[in-house]
Amino acid sequence: DPHRWLAETKWLCEEVKERESKEKKLRCYLRQSREQLKHFAQIKESEHQSLFKQIKKQEQLLEEVRREKR
């Protein structure tokens, strides 16, 4: 039956379009999530570097205090 075949073909086309749309949205979401993760990793690394610098400064100050005590 050509009418049934045509209806099924149209339905399948709509299904494919819908799935492609969902896939596109998921890829976009994945890309955004990766970008956020990269951004947060950069922030964390920056915080680690800042804390390391603070520790170095405190170590230097502590060494200066020790020298002054002698």
Predicted model as a PDB file, atoms N, CA, C, CB and O in Angstrom, pLDDT in the B-factor column:
MODEL        1                                                                  
ATOM      1  N   ASP A   1       0.859  -1.204   0.000  1.00 90.00           N  
ATOM      2  CA  ASP A   1       0.000   0.000   0.000  1.00 90.00           C  
ATOM      3  C   ASP A   1       0.886   1.242   0.000  1.00 90.00           C  
ATOM      4  CB  ASP A   1      -0.967   0.012   1.244  1.00 90.00           C  
ATOM      5  O   ASP A   1       1.616   1.481   0.963  1.00 90.00           O  
ATOM      6  N   PRO A   2       0.831   2.028  -1.060  1.00 93.00           N  
ATOM      7  CA  PRO A   2       1.692   3.219  -1.164  1.00 93.00           C  
ATOM      8  C   PRO A   2       1.386   4.282  -0.109  1.00 93.00           C  
ATOM      9  CB  PRO A   2       1.550   3.832  -2.539  1.00 93.00           C  
ATOM     10  O   PRO A   2       2.297   4.981   0.334  1.00 93.00           O  
ATOM     11  N   HIS A   3       0.142   4.416   0.296  1.00 95.00           N  
ATOM     12  CA  HIS A   3      -0.207   5.420   1.303  1.00 95.00           C  
ATOM     13  C   HIS A   3       0.416   5.070   2.660  1.00 95.00           C  
ATOM     14  CB  HIS A   3      -1.742   5.536   1.435  1.00 95.00           C  
ATOM     15  O   HIS A   3       0.941   5.931   3.368  1.00 95.00           O  
ATOM     16  N   ARG A   4       0.342   3.813   2.986  1.00 95.00           N  
ATOM     17  CA  ARG A   4       0.938   3.363   4.252  1.00 95.00           C  
ATOM     18  C   ARG A   4       2.455   3.546   4.219  1.00 95.00           C  
ATOM     19  CB  ARG A   4       0.583   1.879   4.529  1.00 95.00           C  
ATOM     20  O   ARG A   4       3.061   4.007   5.186  1.00 95.00           O  
ATOM     21  N   TRP A   5       3.055   3.175   3.084  1.00 96.00           N  
ATOM     22  CA  TRP A   5       4.505   3.319   2.936  1.00 96.00           C  
ATOM     23  C   TRP A   5       4.908   4.782   3.073  1.00 96.00           C  
ATOM     24  CB  TRP A   5       4.974   2.760   1.575  1.00 96.00           C  
ATOM     25  O   TRP A   5       5.896   5.100   3.735  1.00 96.00           O  
ATOM     26  N   LEU A   6       4.144   5.669   2.447  1.00 96.00           N  
ATOM     27  CA  LEU A   6       4.424   7.100   2.522  1.00 96.00           C  
ATOM     28  C   LEU A   6       4.287   7.608   3.959  1.00 96.00           C  
ATOM     29  CB  LEU A   6       3.482   7.879   1.590  1.00 96.00           C  
ATOM     30  O   LEU A   6       5.126   8.376   4.429  1.00 96.00           O  
ATOM     31  N   ALA A   7       3.250   7.188   4.645  1.00 96.00           N  
ATOM     32  CA  ALA A   7       3.039   7.603   6.039  1.00 96.00           C  
ATOM     33  C   ALA A   7       4.183   7.111   6.924  1.00 96.00           C  
ATOM     34  CB  ALA A   7       1.686   7.067   6.569  1.00 96.00           C  
ATOM     35  O   ALA A   7       4.680   7.856   7.768  1.00 96.00           O  
ATOM     36  N   GLU A   8       4.595   5.876   6.737  1.00 97.00           N  
ATOM     37  CA  GLU A   8       5.697   5.334   7.541  1.00 97.00           C  
ATOM     38  C   GLU A   8       7.005   6.045   7.236  1.00 97.00           C  
ATOM     39  CB  GLU A   8       5.853   3.834   7.293  1.00 97.00           C  
ATOM     40  O   GLU A   8       7.812   6.293   8.133  1.00 97.00           O  
ATOM     41  N   THR A   9       7.211   6.372   5.967  1.00 97.00           N  
ATOM     42  CA  THR A   9       8.425   7.089   5.572  1.00 97.00           C  
ATOM     43  C   THR A   9       8.459   8.475   6.210  1.00 97.00           C  
ATOM     44  CB  THR A   9       8.510   7.206   4.036  1.00 97.00           C  
ATOM     45  O   THR A   9       9.497   8.902   6.717  1.00 97.00           O  
ATOM     46  N   LYS A  10       7.339   9.170   6.187  1.00 97.00           N  
ATOM     47  CA  LYS A  10       7.266  10.492   6.822  1.00 97.00           C  
ATOM     48  C   LYS A  10       7.516  10.382   8.320  1.00 97.00           C  
ATOM     49  CB  LYS A  10       5.895  11.147   6.561  1.00 97.00           C  
ATOM     50  O   LYS A  10       8.238  11.192   8.902  1.00 97.00           O  
ATOM     51  N   TRP A  11       6.911   9.372   8.936  1.00 97.00           N  
ATOM     52  CA  TRP A  11       7.094   9.168  10.372  1.00 97.00           C  
ATOM     53  C   TRP A  11       8.565   8.905  10.685  1.00 97.00           C  
ATOM     54  CB  TRP A  11       6.220   7.997  10.873  1.00 97.00           C  
ATOM     55  O   TRP A  11       9.106   9.461  11.641  1.00 97.00           O  
ATOM     56  N   LEU A  12       9.213   8.060   9.882  1.00 97.00           N  
ATOM     57  CA  LEU A  12      10.629   7.767  10.097  1.00 97.00           C  
ATOM     58  C   LEU A  12      11.494   9.016   9.912  1.00 97.00           C  
ATOM     59  CB  LEU A  12      11.091   6.664   9.139  1.00 97.00           C  
ATOM     60  O   LEU A  12      12.457   9.226  10.650  1.00 97.00           O  
ATOM     61  N   CYS A  13      11.151   9.831   8.939  1.00 98.00           N  
ATOM     62  CA  CYS A  13      11.895  11.079   8.726  1.00 98.00           C  
ATOM     63  C   CYS A  13      11.783  11.990   9.950  1.00 98.00           C  
ATOM     64  CB  CYS A  13      11.375  11.812   7.468  1.00 98.00           C  
ATOM     65  O   CYS A  13      12.767  12.593  10.380  1.00 98.00           O  
ATOM     66  N   GLU A  14      10.590  12.081  10.494  1.00 98.00           N  
ATOM     67  CA  GLU A  14      10.396  12.894  11.700  1.00 98.00           C  
ATOM     68  C   GLU A  14      11.195  12.338  12.879  1.00 98.00           C  
ATOM     69  CB  GLU A  14       8.905  12.963  12.065  1.00 98.00           C  
ATOM     70  O   GLU A  14      11.782  13.093  13.654  1.00 98.00           O  
ATOM     71  N   GLU A  15      11.210  11.007  13.006  1.00 98.00           N  
ATOM     72  CA  GLU A  15      11.985  10.366  14.077  1.00 98.00           C  
ATOM     73  C   GLU A  15      13.472  10.698  13.932  1.00 98.00           C  
ATOM     74  CB  GLU A  15      11.774   8.829  14.060  1.00 98.00           C  
ATOM     75  O   GLU A  15      14.142  11.016  14.914  1.00 98.00           O  
ATOM     76  N   VAL A  16      13.975  10.622  12.714  1.00 98.00           N  
ATOM     77  CA  VAL A  16      15.388  10.911  12.455  1.00 98.00           C  
ATOM     78  C   VAL A  16      15.686  12.368  12.787  1.00 98.00           C  
ATOM     79  CB  VAL A  16      15.754  10.606  10.978  1.00 98.00           C  
ATOM     80  O   VAL A  16      16.697  12.661  13.426  1.00 98.00           O  
ATOM     81  N   LYS A  17      14.827  13.276  12.365  1.00 98.00           N  
ATOM     82  CA  LYS A  17      15.024  14.698  12.659  1.00 98.00           C  
ATOM     83  C   LYS A  17      15.041  14.951  14.167  1.00 98.00           C  
ATOM     84  CB  LYS A  17      13.921  15.540  11.995  1.00 98.00           C  
ATOM     85  O   LYS A  17      15.878  15.697  14.677  1.00 98.00           O  
ATOM     86  N   GLU A  18      14.101  14.316  14.868  1.00 98.00           N  
ATOM     87  CA  GLU A  18      14.012  14.484  16.319  1.00 98.00           C  
ATOM     88  C   GLU A  18      15.274  13.963  17.008  1.00 98.00           C  
ATOM     89  CB  GLU A  18      12.770  13.758  16.868  1.00 98.00           C  
ATOM     90  O   GLU A  18      15.806  14.611  17.909  1.00 98.00           O  
ATOM     91  N   ARG A  19      15.742  12.807  16.587  1.00 98.00           N  
ATOM     92  CA  ARG A  19      16.958  12.228  17.178  1.00 98.00           C  
ATOM     93  C   ARG A  19      18.179  13.081  16.868  1.00 98.00           C  
ATOM     94  CB  ARG A  19      17.176  10.798  16.666  1.00 98.00           C  
ATOM     95  O   ARG A  19      19.049  13.257  17.721  1.00 98.00           O  
ATOM     96  N   GLU A  20      18.246  13.608  15.657  1.00 98.00           N  
ATOM     97  CA  GLU A  20      19.363  14.485  15.288  1.00 98.00           C  
ATOM     98  C   GLU A  20      19.344  15.752  16.140  1.00 98.00           C  
ATOM     99  CB  GLU A  20      19.300  14.849  13.784  1.00 98.00           C  
ATOM    100  O   GLU A  20      20.391  16.235  16.570  1.00 98.00           O  
ATOM    101  N   SER A  21      18.162  16.278  16.376  1.00 98.00           N  
ATOM    102  CA  SER A  21      18.026  17.465  17.203  1.00 98.00           C  
ATOM    103  C   SER A  21      18.485  17.186  18.636  1.00 98.00           C  
ATOM    104  CB  SER A  21      16.575  17.956  17.193  1.00 98.00           C  
ATOM    105  O   SER A  21      19.203  17.987  19.236  1.00 98.00           O  
ATOM    106  N   LYS A  22      18.062  16.044  19.173  1.00 98.00           N  
ATOM    107  CA  LYS A  22      18.484  15.667  20.528  1.00 98.00           C  
ATOM    108  C   LYS A  22      19.992  15.482  20.601  1.00 98.00           C  
ATOM    109  CB  LYS A  22      17.778  14.380  20.973  1.00 98.00           C  
ATOM    110  O   LYS A  22      20.634  15.916  21.557  1.00 98.00           O  
ATOM    111  N   GLU A  23      20.548  14.839  19.590  1.00 98.00           N  
ATOM    112  CA  GLU A  23      21.994  14.607  19.551  1.00 98.00           C  
ATOM    113  C   GLU A  23      22.746  15.938  19.500  1.00 98.00           C  
ATOM    114  CB  GLU A  23      22.373  13.729  18.334  1.00 98.00           C  
ATOM    115  O   GLU A  23      23.761  16.114  20.174  1.00 98.00           O  
ATOM    116  N   LYS A  24      22.241  16.866  18.698  1.00 98.00           N  
ATOM    117  CA  LYS A  24      22.881  18.181  18.585  1.00 98.00           C  
ATOM    118  C   LYS A  24      22.858  18.898  19.936  1.00 98.00           C  
ATOM    119  CB  LYS A  24      22.172  19.043  17.505  1.00 98.00           C  
ATOM    120  O   LYS A  24      23.857  19.492  20.341  1.00 98.00           O  
ATOM    121  N   LYS A  25      21.721  18.844  20.633  1.00 98.00           N  
ATOM    122  CA  LYS A  25      21.617  19.476  21.949  1.00 98.00           C  
ATOM    123  C   LYS A  25      22.571  18.832  22.942  1.00 98.00           C  
ATOM    124  CB  LYS A  25      20.183  19.392  22.471  1.00 98.00           C  
ATOM    125  O   LYS A  25      23.220  19.524  23.727  1.00 98.00           O  
ATOM    126  N   LEU A  26      22.654  17.495  22.907  1.00 98.00           N  
ATOM    127  CA  LEU A  26      23.553  16.790  23.825  1.00 98.00           C  
ATOM    128  C   LEU A  26      25.014  17.117  23.537  1.00 98.00           C  
ATOM    129  CB  LEU A  26      23.330  15.279  23.731  1.00 98.00           C  
ATOM    130  O   LEU A  26      25.808  17.271  24.465  1.00 98.00           O  
ATOM    131  N   ARG A  27      25.375  17.224  22.260  1.00 98.00           N  
ATOM    132  CA  ARG A  27      26.752  17.592  21.907  1.00 98.00           C  
ATOM    133  C   ARG A  27      27.077  19.001  22.395  1.00 98.00           C  
ATOM    134  CB  ARG A  27      26.964  17.499  20.382  1.00 98.00           C  
ATOM    135  O   ARG A  27      28.177  19.262  22.883  1.00 98.00           O  
ATOM    136  N   CYS A  28      26.121  19.889  22.260  1.00 98.00           N  
ATOM    137  CA  CYS A  28      26.302  21.261  22.733  1.00 98.00           C  
ATOM    138  C   CYS A  28      26.476  21.272  24.250  1.00 98.00           C  
ATOM    139  CB  CYS A  28      25.100  22.148  22.318  1.00 98.00           C  
ATOM    140  O   CYS A  28      27.353  21.959  24.773  1.00 98.00           O  
ATOM    141  N   TYR A  29      25.648  20.517  24.948  1.00 98.00           N  
ATOM    142  CA  TYR A  29      25.739  20.424  26.398  1.00 98.00           C  
ATOM    143  C   TYR A  29      27.084  19.835  26.819  1.00 98.00           C  
ATOM    144  CB  TYR A  29      24.588  19.574  26.953  1.00 98.00           C  
ATOM    145  O   TYR A  29      27.700  20.305  27.775  1.00 98.00           O  
ATOM    146  N   LEU A  30      27.530  18.818  26.110  1.00 98.00           N  
ATOM    147  CA  LEU A  30      28.818  18.197  26.401  1.00 98.00           C  
ATOM    148  C   LEU A  30      29.955  19.194  26.199  1.00 98.00           C  
ATOM    149  CB  LEU A  30      29.031  16.962  25.515  1.00 98.00           C  
ATOM    150  O   LEU A  30      30.870  19.269  27.020  1.00 98.00           O  
ATOM    151  N   ARG A  31      29.902  19.953  25.117  1.00 98.00           N  
ATOM    152  CA  ARG A  31      30.926  20.960  24.838  1.00 98.00           C  
ATOM    153  C   ARG A  31      30.961  22.005  25.959  1.00 98.00           C  
ATOM    154  CB  ARG A  31      30.662  21.642  23.472  1.00 98.00           C  
ATOM    155  O   ARG A  31      32.033  22.372  26.438  1.00 98.00           O  
ATOM    156  N   GLN A  32      29.787  22.476  26.368  1.00 98.00           N  
ATOM    157  CA  GLN A  32      29.719  23.464  27.444  1.00 98.00           C  
ATOM    158  C   GLN A  32      30.265  22.898  28.747  1.00 98.00           C  
ATOM    159  CB  GLN A  32      28.279  23.937  27.643  1.00 98.00           C  
ATOM    160  O   GLN A  32      30.980  23.583  29.479  1.00 98.00           O  
ATOM    161  N   SER A  33      29.928  21.649  29.032  1.00 98.00           N  
ATOM    162  CA  SER A  33      30.404  21.006  30.255  1.00 98.00           C  
ATOM    163  C   SER A  33      31.918  20.878  30.245  1.00 98.00           C  
ATOM    164  CB  SER A  33      29.761  19.629  30.423  1.00 98.00           C  
ATOM    165  O   SER A  33      32.570  21.110  31.262  1.00 98.00           O  
ATOM    166  N   ARG A  34      32.474  20.512  29.107  1.00 98.00           N  
ATOM    167  CA  ARG A  34      33.937  20.413  28.994  1.00 98.00           C  
ATOM    168  C   ARG A  34      34.597  21.768  29.190  1.00 98.00           C  
ATOM    169  CB  ARG A  34      34.334  19.835  27.630  1.00 98.00           C  
ATOM    170  O   ARG A  34      35.629  21.867  29.853  1.00 98.00           O  
ATOM    171  N   GLU A  35      34.008  22.814  28.617  1.00 98.00           N  
ATOM    172  CA  GLU A  35      34.553  24.156  28.772  1.00 98.00           C  
ATOM    173  C   GLU A  35      34.506  24.599  30.233  1.00 98.00           C  
ATOM    174  CB  GLU A  35      33.786  25.148  27.892  1.00 98.00           C  
ATOM    175  O   GLU A  35      35.455  25.203  30.732  1.00 98.00           O  
ATOM    176  N   GLN A  36      33.403  24.299  30.915  1.00 98.00           N  
ATOM    177  CA  GLN A  36      33.293  24.636  32.333  1.00 98.00           C  
ATOM    178  C   GLN A  36      34.335  23.881  33.148  1.00 98.00           C  
ATOM    179  CB  GLN A  36      31.882  24.321  32.855  1.00 98.00           C  
ATOM    180  O   GLN A  36      34.980  24.453  34.027  1.00 98.00           O  
ATOM    181  N   LEU A  37      34.495  22.614  32.857  1.00 98.00           N  
ATOM    182  CA  LEU A  37      35.468  21.802  33.576  1.00 98.00           C  
ATOM    183  C   LEU A  37      36.879  22.357  33.374  1.00 98.00           C  
ATOM    184  CB  LEU A  37      35.395  20.335  33.111  1.00 98.00           C  
ATOM    185  O   LEU A  37      37.658  22.443  34.323  1.00 98.00           O  
ATOM    186  N   LYS A  38      37.197  22.726  32.155  1.00 98.00           N  
ATOM    187  CA  LYS A  38      38.507  23.309  31.857  1.00 98.00           C  
ATOM    188  C   LYS A  38      38.686  24.616  32.626  1.00 98.00           C  
ATOM    189  CB  LYS A  38      38.667  23.553  30.336  1.00 98.00           C  
ATOM    190  O   LYS A  38      39.749  24.872  33.191  1.00 98.00           O  
ATOM    191  N   HIS A  39      37.648  25.430  32.643  1.00 98.00           N  
ATOM    192  CA  HIS A  39      37.693  26.714  33.354  1.00 98.00           C  
ATOM    193  C   HIS A  39      37.916  26.494  34.854  1.00 98.00           C  
ATOM    194  CB  HIS A  39      36.383  27.510  33.120  1.00 98.00           C  
ATOM    195  O   HIS A  39      38.751  27.161  35.465  1.00 98.00           O  
ATOM    196  N   PHE A  40      37.166  25.553  35.445  1.00 98.00           N  
ATOM    197  CA  PHE A  40      37.318  25.276  36.873  1.00 98.00           C  
ATOM    198  C   PHE A  40      38.699  24.718  37.188  1.00 98.00           C  
ATOM    199  CB  PHE A  40      36.243  24.298  37.341  1.00 98.00           C  
ATOM    200  O   PHE A  40      39.268  25.021  38.237  1.00 98.00           O  
ATOM    201  N   ALA A  41      39.236  23.912  36.292  1.00 98.00           N  
ATOM    202  CA  ALA A  41      40.588  23.367  36.491  1.00 98.00           C  
ATOM    203  C   ALA A  41      41.614  24.502  36.467  1.00 98.00           C  
ATOM    204  CB  ALA A  41      40.925  22.305  35.398  1.00 98.00           C  
ATOM    205  O   ALA A  41      42.567  24.494  37.247  1.00 98.00           O  
ATOM    206  N   GLN A  42      41.423  25.473  35.579  1.00 98.00           N  
ATOM    207  CA  GLN A  42      42.332  26.622  35.518  1.00 98.00           C  
ATOM    208  C   GLN A  42      42.243  27.456  36.793  1.00 98.00           C  
ATOM    209  CB  GLN A  42      42.013  27.495  34.294  1.00 98.00           C  
ATOM    210  O   GLN A  42      43.263  27.917  37.306  1.00 98.00           O  
ATOM    211  N   ILE A  43      41.037  27.648  37.303  1.00 98.00           N  
ATOM    212  CA  ILE A  43      40.853  28.400  38.541  1.00 98.00           C  
ATOM    213  C   ILE A  43      41.544  27.685  39.698  1.00 98.00           C  
ATOM    214  CB  ILE A  43      39.352  28.591  38.844  1.00 98.00           C  
ATOM    215  O   ILE A  43      42.224  28.311  40.511  1.00 98.00           O  
ATOM    216  N   LYS A  44      41.363  26.375  39.762  1.00 98.00           N  
ATOM    217  CA  LYS A  44      41.972  25.601  40.842  1.00 98.00           C  
ATOM    218  C   LYS A  44      43.490  25.679  40.768  1.00 98.00           C  
ATOM    219  CB  LYS A  44      41.513  24.137  40.782  1.00 98.00           C  
ATOM    220  O   LYS A  44      44.156  25.840  41.791  1.00 98.00           O  
ATOM    221  N   GLU A  45      44.035  25.568  39.576  1.00 98.00           N  
ATOM    222  CA  GLU A  45      45.486  25.665  39.405  1.00 98.00           C  
ATOM    223  C   GLU A  45      45.984  27.040  39.833  1.00 98.00           C  
ATOM    224  CB  GLU A  45      45.881  25.387  37.943  1.00 98.00           C  
ATOM    225  O   GLU A  45      47.024  27.159  40.480  1.00 98.00           O  
ATOM    226  N   SER A  46      45.244  28.065  39.472  1.00 98.00           N  
ATOM    227  CA  SER A  46      45.602  29.426  39.870  1.00 98.00           C  
ATOM    228  C   SER A  46      45.576  29.576  41.393  1.00 98.00           C  
ATOM    229  CB  SER A  46      44.646  30.442  39.222  1.00 98.00           C  
ATOM    230  O   SER A  46      46.461  30.206  41.971  1.00 98.00           O  
ATOM    231  N   GLU A  47      44.573  29.004  42.031  1.00 98.00           N  
ATOM    232  CA  GLU A  47      44.488  29.054  43.495  1.00 98.00           C  
ATOM    233  C   GLU A  47      45.659  28.313  44.128  1.00 98.00           C  
ATOM    234  CB  GLU A  47      43.157  28.451  43.981  1.00 98.00           C  
ATOM    235  O   GLU A  47      46.224  28.778  45.119  1.00 98.00           O  
ATOM    236  N   HIS A  48      46.026  27.169  43.566  1.00 98.00           N  
ATOM    237  CA  HIS A  48      47.165  26.405  44.088  1.00 98.00           C  
ATOM    238  C   HIS A  48      48.445  27.226  43.993  1.00 98.00           C  
ATOM    239  CB  HIS A  48      47.327  25.074  43.321  1.00 98.00           C  
ATOM    240  O   HIS A  48      49.240  27.253  44.932  1.00 98.00           O  
ATOM    241  N   GLN A  49      48.644  27.892  42.867  1.00 98.00           N  
ATOM    242  CA  GLN A  49      49.837  28.713  42.691  1.00 98.00           C  
ATOM    243  C   GLN A  49      49.856  29.862  43.699  1.00 98.00           C  
ATOM    244  CB  GLN A  49      49.904  29.262  41.256  1.00 98.00           C  
ATOM    245  O   GLN A  49      50.899  30.182  44.269  1.00 98.00           O  
ATOM    246  N   SER A  50      48.705  30.469  43.909  1.00 98.00           N  
ATOM    247  CA  SER A  50      48.608  31.564  44.869  1.00 98.00           C  
ATOM    248  C   SER A  50      48.924  31.081  46.282  1.00 98.00           C  
ATOM    249  CB  SER A  50      47.211  32.190  44.825  1.00 98.00           C  
ATOM    250  O   SER A  50      49.667  31.739  47.011  1.00 98.00           O  
ATOM    251  N   LEU A  51      48.371  29.952  46.665  1.00 98.00           N  
ATOM    252  CA  LEU A  51      48.648  29.400  47.994  1.00 98.00           C  
ATOM    253  C   LEU A  51      50.120  29.028  48.137  1.00 98.00           C  
ATOM    254  CB  LEU A  51      47.768  28.171  48.258  1.00 98.00           C  
ATOM    255  O   LEU A  51      50.715  29.236  49.195  1.00 98.00           O  
ATOM    256  N   PHE A  52      50.699  28.484  47.090  1.00 98.00           N  
ATOM    257  CA  PHE A  52      52.113  28.128  47.127  1.00 98.00           C  
ATOM    258  C   PHE A  52      52.973  29.374  47.340  1.00 98.00           C  
ATOM    259  CB  PHE A  52      52.522  27.408  45.827  1.00 98.00           C  
ATOM    260  O   PHE A  52      53.931  29.342  48.111  1.00 98.00           O  
ATOM    261  N   LYS A  53      52.632  30.474  46.658  1.00 98.00           N  
ATOM    262  CA  LYS A  53      53.365  31.732  46.835  1.00 98.00           C  
ATOM    263  C   LYS A  53      53.235  32.239  48.269  1.00 98.00           C  
ATOM    264  CB  LYS A  53      52.853  32.799  45.849  1.00 98.00           C  
ATOM    265  O   LYS A  53      54.206  32.710  48.860  1.00 98.00           O  
ATOM    266  N   GLN A  54      52.023  32.137  48.822  1.00 98.00           N  
ATOM    267  CA  GLN A  54      51.811  32.578  50.203  1.00 98.00           C  
ATOM    268  C   GLN A  54      52.647  31.745  51.170  1.00 98.00           C  
ATOM    269  CB  GLN A  54      50.318  32.486  50.577  1.00 98.00           C  
ATOM    270  O   GLN A  54      53.233  32.280  52.112  1.00 98.00           O  
ATOM    271  N   ILE A  55      52.702  30.449  50.937  1.00 98.00           N  
ATOM    272  CA  ILE A  55      53.503  29.576  51.801  1.00 98.00           C  
ATOM    273  C   ILE A  55      54.980  29.963  51.704  1.00 98.00           C  
ATOM    274  CB  ILE A  55      53.305  28.083  51.413  1.00 98.00           C  
ATOM    275  O   ILE A  55      55.668  30.026  52.723  1.00 98.00           O  
ATOM    276  N   LYS A  56      55.463  30.218  50.515  1.00 98.00           N  
ATOM    277  CA  LYS A  56      56.856  30.628  50.335  1.00 98.00           C  
ATOM    278  C   LYS A  56      57.144  31.929  51.087  1.00 98.00           C  
ATOM    279  CB  LYS A  56      57.175  30.798  48.839  1.00 98.00           C  
ATOM    280  O   LYS A  56      58.176  32.053  51.747  1.00 98.00           O  
ATOM    281  N   LYS A  57      56.229  32.897  50.984  1.00 98.00           N  
ATOM    282  CA  LYS A  57      56.407  34.172  51.696  1.00 98.00           C  
ATOM    283  C   LYS A  57      56.464  33.941  53.201  1.00 98.00           C  
ATOM    284  CB  LYS A  57      55.263  35.153  51.352  1.00 98.00           C  
ATOM    285  O   LYS A  57      57.307  34.511  53.895  1.00 98.00           O  
ATOM    286  N   GLN A  58      55.558  33.099  53.700  1.00 98.00           N  
ATOM    287  CA  GLN A  58      55.533  32.827  55.137  1.00 98.00           C  
ATOM    288  C   GLN A  58      56.808  32.115  55.578  1.00 98.00           C  
ATOM    289  CB  GLN A  58      54.305  31.983  55.501  1.00 98.00           C  
ATOM    290  O   GLN A  58      57.333  32.389  56.658  1.00 98.00           O  
ATOM    291  N   GLU A  59      57.307  31.204  54.748  1.00 98.00           N  
ATOM    292  CA  GLU A  59      58.562  30.533  55.065  1.00 98.00           C  
ATOM    293  C   GLU A  59      59.707  31.534  55.134  1.00 98.00           C  
ATOM    294  CB  GLU A  59      58.868  29.451  54.028  1.00 98.00           C  
ATOM    295  O   GLU A  59      60.561  31.440  56.016  1.00 98.00           O  
ATOM    296  N   GLN A  60      59.731  32.494  54.205  1.00 97.00           N  
ATOM    297  CA  GLN A  60      60.774  33.519  54.206  1.00 97.00           C  
ATOM    298  C   GLN A  60      60.680  34.387  55.461  1.00 97.00           C  
ATOM    299  CB  GLN A  60      60.669  34.394  52.943  1.00 97.00           C  
ATOM    300  O   GLN A  60      61.689  34.694  56.096  1.00 97.00           O  
ATOM    301  N   LEU A  61      59.450  34.778  55.808  1.00 97.00           N  
ATOM    302  CA  LEU A  61      59.267  35.590  57.014  1.00 97.00           C  
ATOM    303  C   LEU A  61      59.695  34.816  58.253  1.00 97.00           C  
ATOM    304  CB  LEU A  61      57.802  36.037  57.148  1.00 97.00           C  
ATOM    305  O   LEU A  61      60.337  35.372  59.145  1.00 97.00           O  
ATOM    306  N   LEU A  62      59.348  33.561  58.310  1.00 97.00           N  
ATOM    307  CA  LEU A  62      59.734  32.726  59.447  1.00 97.00           C  
ATOM    308  C   LEU A  62      61.255  32.609  59.534  1.00 97.00           C  
ATOM    309  CB  LEU A  62      59.095  31.326  59.333  1.00 97.00           C  
ATOM    310  O   LEU A  62      61.826  32.660  60.623  1.00 97.00           O  
ATOM    311  N   GLU A  63      61.896  32.454  58.400  1.00 96.00           N  
ATOM    312  CA  GLU A  63      63.368  32.378  58.385  1.00 96.00           C  
ATOM    313  C   GLU A  63      63.973  33.698  58.842  1.00 96.00           C  
ATOM    314  CB  GLU A  63      63.887  32.018  56.972  1.00 96.00           C  
ATOM    315  O   GLU A  63      64.970  33.694  59.565  1.00 96.00           O  
ATOM    316  N   GLU A  64      63.396  34.825  58.440  1.00 96.00           N  
ATOM    317  CA  GLU A  64      63.888  36.130  58.890  1.00 96.00           C  
ATOM    318  C   GLU A  64      63.751  36.278  60.398  1.00 96.00           C  
ATOM    319  CB  GLU A  64      63.132  37.260  58.183  1.00 96.00           C  
ATOM    320  O   GLU A  64      64.661  36.780  61.057  1.00 96.00           O  
ATOM    321  N   VAL A  65      62.620  35.846  60.951  1.00 96.00           N  
ATOM    322  CA  VAL A  65      62.390  35.916  62.402  1.00 96.00           C  
ATOM    323  C   VAL A  65      63.422  35.047  63.115  1.00 96.00           C  
ATOM    324  CB  VAL A  65      60.938  35.459  62.768  1.00 96.00           C  
ATOM    325  O   VAL A  65      63.958  35.462  64.143  1.00 96.00           O  
ATOM    326  N   ARG A  66      63.710  33.872  62.607  1.00 95.00           N  
ATOM    327  CA  ARG A  66      64.701  32.984  63.212  1.00 95.00           C  
ATOM    328  C   ARG A  66      66.078  33.628  63.215  1.00 95.00           C  
ATOM    329  CB  ARG A  66      64.748  31.648  62.469  1.00 95.00           C  
ATOM    330  O   ARG A  66      66.817  33.522  64.194  1.00 95.00           O  
ATOM    331  N   ARG A  67      66.424  34.298  62.115  1.00 93.00           N  
ATOM    332  CA  ARG A  67      67.732  34.977  62.030  1.00 93.00           C  
ATOM    333  C   ARG A  67      67.818  36.104  63.053  1.00 93.00           C  
ATOM    334  CB  ARG A  67      67.969  35.538  60.602  1.00 93.00           C  
ATOM    335  O   ARG A  67      68.845  36.288  63.707  1.00 93.00           O  
ATOM    336  N   GLU A  68      66.725  36.856  63.182  1.00 92.00           N  
ATOM    337  CA  GLU A  68      66.723  37.989  64.119  1.00 92.00           C  
ATOM    338  C   GLU A  68      66.870  37.500  65.560  1.00 92.00           C  
ATOM    339  CB  GLU A  68      65.425  38.815  63.969  1.00 92.00           C  
ATOM    340  O   GLU A  68      67.480  38.180  66.385  1.00 92.00           O  
ATOM    341  N   LYS A  69      66.318  36.331  65.866  1.00 90.00           N  
ATOM    342  CA  LYS A  69      66.394  35.797  67.221  1.00 90.00           C  
ATOM    343  C   LYS A  69      67.824  35.408  67.571  1.00 90.00           C  
ATOM    344  CB  LYS A  69      65.465  34.591  67.375  1.00 90.00           C  
ATOM    345  O   LYS A  69      68.184  35.430  68.748  1.00 90.00           O  
ATOM    346  N   ARG A  70      68.645  35.055  66.601  1.00 83.00           N  
ATOM    347  CA  ARG A  70      70.008  34.610  66.860  1.00 83.00           C  
ATOM    348  C   ARG A  70      70.933  35.721  67.151  1.00 83.00           C  
ATOM    349  CB  ARG A  70      70.526  33.849  65.726  1.00 83.00           C  
ATOM    350  O   ARG A  70      72.119  35.491  67.389  1.00 83.00           O  
TER     351      ARG A  70                                                      
ENDMDL                                                                          
END                                                                             
